[in-house]
């Protein structure tokens, strides 16, 4: 009889695990086959680029461990300080056979990691509440959380998934010690975001240990004390290892000066709130934190977008802005529930609250306190969703267990409750399915972003590139020019638009406009390299062609324009060097990883 029960239990969990695979395999590999070009999307272009020596080249392991995620040296002024060597190695060696494209192999590995993370979260749930039905509920809720699409369907976000998998696994007090140490090391090598998940893991370890002691109903008070004394070294050893390793990691990054992202790499087009100061910054980032808390609870009032750039979410510059009610309500709810928990110290409810708040602290990077390039992002929410899925699973499981009279219309039968929960899961899967399809194609992803953020300049720019020849079958210069004009209108400081303007006007044979935009593109640090290559191809050909003509006027006109452009560029270079010199003289101290808050402009 026990053998049959074990067999049935094993089949059930195998089915659930395969189901977690199928949730993403179906939209990613089956229904997306209708796409015309199944090309890499966004940062996947970098992963698959032949120029990426760390993944597709001959870089040594020493170079990989010395570079950031984008292949730049960590000490470089152009480095984003994202140190993820193990994730890079997973791309380098995690490729399928010759008949499977590398892109599909990378995406499939992400799906496997996400399913493994869902399983790890369900194991964590079983440490809190033993019944299998609760564990099943939590696993499905985590697998179907809509904010996970970005890190699962897009291979380039693998580091975030690996970090969450490791932090959840490290939260299990029953994990063997050596495996625990290995998991923590893998977490640090996978993504810098693991640092913010160390404290939640330590808190969860302590909570589970205490709850499991209280669940031993047959033990006397003396035995409980003895068990506590026996388990205390294990808790201190694991919790101490987590905290001390986090301090060592942070100290090493600080010592080698690889914590702080250069200000020039944090762009208003991607993180528009970074330049805010004083109370404007406090108000605006309070709203951003509340927005991420809402995403973790699956309340997204802004909508899906792969980025939320310029003019997508406007800063809060006045106290009478109605959006401030949202962070206020969130704070009141958390403080109120916290007070209730304090009146029940060390109860199961108390530990549930403490664990939940601990995982919510993983949202710290987007609080505006530290310098990060990320603004609003689904991938940052994945770790926080661990605790919200546990809470939702517990509420759903308690509702399922609720007893009531089947004759009364006030109560639903267990079958009816299961049916309603099944409907909820189907609705959740439909969102995951649709969102996954959008991530399979650059155009559909960017168009979905414009539905949420119609004034998002960077999205308009990327769509303009698609219509200007990135995908030949989509070539439409009229649409391309329309989108680049929208980008320039919504964000006049977005200097990248000039390089795209140059490409479009060159194809339209509007050469004077092309030259003017090319000069502006040369003055933009983000398009300087490409613009210089285009400049070196264009002007020798123009000057040579002009000199071969009979009319001397055309030669003089071309050379006059060329010299005036050179003068503009030289003046811009001199001005930039002067600004850099003044900045260095004003800031002799080491760059801080912390962003400035109130009163920065007066310091």
Secondary structure, DSSP 8 states (H G I E B T S, - for coil): -HHHHHHHHHHHHHHHHHHHHHHHHIIIIIGGGG-S-----TTHHHHH-TT-HHHHS---HHHHHHB-TTSSBTTSTT------HHHHHHHHH----TTS-HHHHHHHHHHHHHHHHHHHHHHHHHHH---HHHHHHHHHHHHT-GGGHHHHHSGGGHHHHHHHHHHHHHT-TTS-HHHHHHHHHHHHHH-GGGGGGHHHHHHHHHHHHHHHHHT-TTS-HHHHHHHHHHHHHHHHHHHHHHHHHHHHHHHHHHHTT-S---GGGS-TTT-TTTT--HHHHHHHHHHHHHHHHHHHTT--SS---S---TTTS----STT-TTHHHHHHHHHHHHHHHHHHHTTTTSHHHHHHHHHHHHHGGGGGGSSSB--S--S-SGGGTTHHHHHHHHHHHHHHHHHH----TTSTTS--HHHHHHHHHHHHHHHHHHHHHHHHHTT-HHHHHHHHHHH-TT-HHHHHHHHHIIIIISGGG--HHHHHHHHHHHHHH-TT-TTHHHHHHHHHHHTT-HHHHHHHHHHHHTSTTTHHHHHHHHHHHHHHHHHHHHTSS-HHHHHHHHHHHHHHHHHHHHHHHHHHHHHHHHHHH--S---SB---TTGGG-
